[in-house]
Amino acid sequence: MTANGLERIRPSGRADEAAGTSTRPSWSLDAVVAGLKLSRDIQHNIRHRGLLRPPPSREAIVGALQALSAALFPAHYGPSGLTAETIDYFVGATLNDALTVLCEQVKRSLPFSTEEEQGDDAFAARALEITRDFAQQLPAIRGLLVSDIHAAFDNDPAATGYSEILLVYPGLTAVVHYRIAHALYGLGAIFLARLISDIAHSRTGIDIHPGARIAGSFFIDHGTGVVIGETAIIGERVRLYQAVTLGARNFPTDARGAIIKGAPRHPILEDDVVIYSGATVLGRITIGRGSTIGGNVWLTHSVPPGSHVTQAQTRSSSGTTHSLPGEGARDLHLNGGTE
């Protein structure tokens, strides 16, 4: 019996008779294996540049993220029993282990992040440079995360303290992953950053592309179903509720009809914007400073600062109300959170 609970099977399809196991049926796999090899190597080869390379290890990345989180917030994510005398030793040792693992995963990811053909030594040297630069950003990353924690506490009447936010708020978990991924993305470890975002998505149901630019004091309340696209720009003190989408309305294409990668196509949210649950904001539009977007709004047009947008209308800070282009004139109340 193997570690995964299955009996070891010989190529002929018979169990190991010496171990006294029973006969297994033969699946006639020779032709199937040959067909898969033909598909994999020739007919349908989708390997990066056709080469067989080991991808980053998701398990190793998860471990590195847990260690980085513990180094950033040792009193909350570290082991019990830390004291003022031991906490710095713990942080140093944990960071050393985490960065060592991360460097290997950066090296594995780089061939998938660049179109340039490089040797293993070049990828290893670049991974070391990226990991060192990333380590230097950790104090600034922690500062941003503390501003996010303060924003959660200040804006959620259900929050009882910072420890609760750090330990049980999925929005904060997603933002911790995002801020780590965004730093790596900016340093060129794009594929690894996408993997980190997917890990956060799996854990929280919140999908933040690491290329998005998000300023401090950012708060996602509840969070399930939130989507933030690659080229979104979010200012200070922005608050989002569950099921909010900051997406693209269309995708620019070149003369051949191919999608232009990286073109700005997601919204810009200026400072102090609040977007309530279920709202969908699409395209390269600007939501002006201090605006509030109501629940379930479908918005594809820019709005000026101080706007209050319901499902049918927008109201400026001066009190003037007008219908959005192509929409009806029903005035619906803003839909808030669920506290």
N, C-alpha and C positions, 0 to 999 in steps of 0.2 A: 504494500500500500504506500503510495507516495504522499507528500505533504498536503496535496490538495484533495486527498481522499479517493483518488482514482488508482486502480491497479495499473502497474506498468504493462504496456502492451507491446509485443513484438511487431515488426512490420508485417508479418504474415497475418496479424489479427488475433493470435493466440496469446493468452495470458502466460505468465511465467510458470511452466509446469513444475519446475523444480521447487517452487514455493507452494505447490499444491493448490493452485487456483484453478477455476473452471475454465472451459473453452469459451472464447468470445467469438461472435460472428465476424466473418471477413467482409470488409467494405470495398475490396478491390480498389485501393486508393492509388495505385501506381499511375493510372491514367489521369486521375483527378489532380494529383500532385504535379504531374508534368504539365497539365493544362494551366494550373495556377502559376507555375514558373514561367510559362510562355506569356501569360497575361502580365505578370509582374515585371518581367525583364524586358519584354519586347513590345507586345501589342498595346498594353495599357500602362506603361511605366509613368508613374506620377511622382517619383522620387525627385527631390530637389537636385536639378542638373543631372538627373539620372543616376546619382550616386547613392550608395547605401551608407548612411550615416546614422549613428545613434542619436535619437532626439533627446531633449532634456527629460529628466525623470520627474514626473509629477509628484511622486512621493517625497523625493529629496527637496523639491521646491517648497512643499507644504511644511516640511520640517524646518527649512531655513526661514520661512515666514513666521513660524511660531517662535523661533529663537530671536528673530529681529524684533518681534512684538514684545518679547520678554525683556530685551535689552532697552527698548524705548520706554516701557512702563513696567519695570521689574516688580514694583510693589503689587501690581495687579495680575500680571501674566507670568511672573517668576515664581520660584518655589517659596513655600512658607518658611519662616525662620530667618529671613534676611534681616540684617541689622545695619546700622550706620557704618559699622566697621567692615562689613563683608559685601555690601551691595556693589561697590565699585569693582571688586574682584570678580563678582558674578557677572557684571555687565561686560567686563573686558574679556573674560573667558568665553562667555556666550557669543559675543560678537566675533571673536576669533574663529570659533567653530562655524558660526552661521556664514561668515564671509568666505571661508574656505569652501564650504559646500556651494554657496552662491556663485563663486568664481568658476567652478567646474560646470555649473549649469549655464552660466553665461557663455562659456567656451563652446558648449554643445549647441547652444541656440544660435550663435553668430552665423554659421553657414546658412541658416534659414532666414536670416535678417538682411543679407546682402547679396547682390548679384555679382560681386567681384569674386573671382577665383583666387583663393589664398590657401597656403599650406597650414598644417596643424600648428606649427610653431607661431605663425603670424596670428592665428586665432587665439592661441594661448596668451600671447603677449597683449593683445587687445582686450581680452577678458580680464586680465590682471589690472590693466589701466582703468577699465570701466568700473570694476569692483572697488578699487581704491578711491576713485572719484565719487562713487556712490556713498562709500563710508563717510566721506567728508561732508556729505549733505545730511546725514542723519540728525544732527542737532537742529537744523532748520526744519526738517520734516517733522520732528517732534513738536517744535513750536507751532507749526500749522495745525497739527493734530490737537494740541491743547486748545487752540482757538476754536476748533470744531467741537470739542467737548463742551467748552463754555457756551457755544451757540446752542447745542442740544439742551443743556440745562436751562438756559435763559428762555428758550422758546417752547419747551414742553412742560406743561403744568403737571404732568404725571411723573416727571423725573424727580427722584428722591435724592440723588447725589451723583457725583462724578464716577464713583465705583460702579453704580448700576449702569451708567451709560457705557463704560468701558467693557463691562462683562456681559451685558445682555442686549444691547441695542444693535440690531443688524445693520442699521445705517452707518453707525460708527465703524463696525467691522469692515464694511465695504469701503469706507473712506480710508481706513488704515491701509488696506490692500491697494487702493487706487494711488495713494500718495507714494508708496514704495514703487509701484509699477510705473507711475508717471516719471519718477526720477530715472529709472532704468531705461525707459522709452527715450527720454531726452538724451541719454548717453549713447544710444545706438543699439541697446539690447531689446529690439522691438519684439521679436518672437517670444522671448522670455516674459516681457511685460504683458503680452496678450495672454499667455498661460496663467499669469498671476491674476489677471482680470477674470479669467474663466473660473479659476478656483474660488474667487470671491462670489461670482455669479452662482456657482453651485451651492455655496454655503448660505447665501442671503437672498437670492432671487433678484439682486440688484446688478445691472449690467452697465458698468462705466468703462468706456474705452480709455486706455491709458494715455492716448494722445490728447484728450480733452484738457483744457486749461481751466482749473478751478482755484479761485482765490480762497483766502482764509475765512473762518467762521461760517463754514458750510454745514448745513444740517439737512439730513434726509430723515423725515419722520415716518415710522412704520417701514416704508421702503419697498415692499414687495412689488415687483413689476416695473420699477424705475429703469429707464433706458436713457443713457447719455452718449451721444455719438462722438466720433473721433475729433471733429473740428469745432465742437461746442466751446464757447468761452463763457465762464461764469464768474461774476464779480464777487465782491465782499458781501458777507451776511445774507446770502441767498438761502431760501428755505424751500424744499420740495417735499411733497407728500407722495403716498403710494401711487403706483401706476402712472406716473408722469413720464411722458416721452419727449425728449429733445432730439428730434430726428431730422432726416433729410427729406425734402419734398421731391426732388429729382436728382439725377446724377449726370453731371456734365460729361460729354463724350467728345472724342477727337474726330478728325475728318473721316476716320475709318469706322466710326461708331463704337469704338472701345471706350469704356469708362475711364475717365481721368482720375488716377489715384491721388488722394490727398487734397483734392480741390475743396475750398471752404463751402460747406453745404448744410451746416447745422446752426442752430440759433446762438445769438449773443444775448446773455442776460446781464444787465448792468447791476450795480450794487443795490441791495435791499429789496430784491424781487422775491415775491412769494407766489408759488404755483401750487394750487390745491389738487386733490386727488383726481386721477383720471384724465387730466388735461393733456392734450397733444399739441406740441409746438413744433412746426416743421419749417425747414428751409433756412437760408441765411438771412434771418430777420433779426431785428433788435427789439428787445423788451426793455423799455426805458426804466431808468432808476426809480425805485420805490413803487413800481407797479405791482398789482395783484391780479393774478389770472385765476378765475374761478374753476370749480370742478367741472370736468367733462367738456371743457372748451376745446374746440378744434381751431387752432390759430395758425394762419399762414401769412399774416401781414404784420409789419412792425407796428409798435404802439409807442406813443411818446411817454416821457417820464411822468410818474404819478397817475397812470391809467388804472382803471378798475374794469376788467373785462369779464362779462358774464357769457353765457352760451350764445347770446345774440347781439349784445351791445358792448361798446367801450365808453367809459366815462372818464374824462380827463380830470386833473386835480382842480381845474377851474369850475367843474360842475357841468360842463357841456357834455351832452350825450349824443352819440351818433351811431348808426348801424355800421358794422364792418362790411366791406365790399362783398357783395354776393350773398349776404346773410339776411335773415329776417329781422323784424323789429320787436320780437318778444323780449321783455325785460325780466330776466330770471335772477333770483337771489344768488349770491356767491355761495358755493358749497365749501365748507371748511373741513377740518380734520375730524377725528372721531374721539377726541378726548371728552 
